[in-house]
Amino acid sequence: MSSSPKIDDTLREAIISQPNVILDDKDLMQALIAANERAMGGNIVDLRGIAMDRLESRLDRLEDTHRSVIAAAYENLAGTNQVHRAILRMLDPMEFEAFLRDLNGAVSEILRVDATKLVLETVQADSETTVKRLGEALSVAEPGFIDDYLSNGRGGQVRKVTLRQVQNSSEMIYGENAEWIRSEACLKLDFGDGRLPGLLVMGAEDPHMFGPQQGTDLLAFFTGVFERAMRRWLS
């Protein structure tokens, strides 16, 4: 006479009528497989069980990858929308003063950066007077300053977009805000033949806001639009 416990008739009928409920329950299937292995004894190698374990591990890794890809896609979409909104706001002003005011105001808020500065290289002696009139979003520098700033004084070829963490931020760039800027995006600007370059710097208090491991496609696009807008004002 068997001593094995008998399953309840109601539960048995429910399982027979809806077997998919058992198959779709991960924890329940693992319990059944473990019970089957115990019933076979320790001297029997269950190759099918080993294969299932490996397939399960592989499926878990695929699910993790799938979630990571979806999260990255949403983040990229959010970043794209953010840059598009900033560009549309940047193109609204009809005067250069309003353009600079928005740059250090609404545009910075949309991009979620803490400080924005436009640096223009110039050889004009009266440039300081113009800068004071146009506000704190604009700064002027001697020719060669931008490449020197981007390369940290080491020289060589500089990139169009530079993302990096900073410890001792430049007071010339950020003024009194320099002490709490911990990362920055530097966009080198080409205003066309015969014109000195410019630099748009966006600084953040968050040290992880910008870093060299991040992609630069969206900011490169933003740089291209900003260059074209500036060429209109400079002309």
Secondary structure, 3 states (H helix, E strand, C coil): CCCCCCCCHHHHHHHHHCHHHHHHCHHHHHHHHHHHHHHHCCCCCCHHHHHHHHHHHHHHHHHHHHHHHHHHHHHHHHHHHHHHHHHHHHCCCCCHHHHHHHHCCHHHHHHCCCEEEEEEECCCCCHHHHHHHHCCCEEEECCCHHHHHHCCCCCCCCCCEEEEECCCCCHHHHHHHHHHCCEEEEEEECCCCCCCCEEEEEEECCCCCCCCCCCCHHHHHHHHHHHHHHHHHHC
